[in-house]
């Protein structure tokens, strides 16, 4: 098959992707990108955050009580791992957007590792049931559209 026919087939298949698939990909890319940025900032500033709020369990922020125990007690590398895994998740969603099946595997693996890393580093936290359900939902929507990816 020549290049033009392949492009035409991909365009036809891309038109058959479900609207939910596209919405979920956009949400994944937004969430992944923002998570990379926020985890990178926290990783770079965690020592400053710890010094600033040392000895305080809760802080008022826009009238809400914020629990800072996660920032005070977790290993700094947690935020680095989160940054890397969210970056892989973002790349996976972008690859799926561009019609690449490899993106599904990258996205799924990174999401599973995100759940594992959070469970390992954030001991004492309740089981992340909502995170597991949300991850399963996104992976399910992407898996239903695998036939449109090359």
C-alpha positions, 0 to 999 in steps of 0.5 A: 500500500502506498503512502497516500492510501495509508493516509486515506485509511488512517483518516477514515478510521480516525473519523470512526473514533468515538467522541468519548475517545477524543474527549477522554484523550483531551482530558488525559492530556490536560491532566497529565500536562498539569500534573507534570508541571505541579509535581515538578514544581513541588519536587523542586520546592519541597525543601522550601515548603517543609521549612516554611510550614515546619511544625504546622499540621494544617494551614488556612488557604482561601478559607479552607484547612489544608493538611500538609502532612503529605508534604512533610512526611513523604520522600522527595522522590515521590514527586519525581516519580510522579512527574516522570509517570505523568509525562509518560501518561501524557505522551501515551495520550498524545500518541493515541491522539495521533493514531498510535497503539503504542500510546495505549500501552504507555498510558496504561502502564504509567497509570498502573505504576502511578497507583502503585507508587502512590500506594508505596509512598503514601503509607497510611492513606486509604485504598485509592478506590476512586483512582482505580475506578477512574483509571479503569474507566479511561483504560476501558474507553481507550481499549474499546478504540484500539482497533482504530489505532495502528 
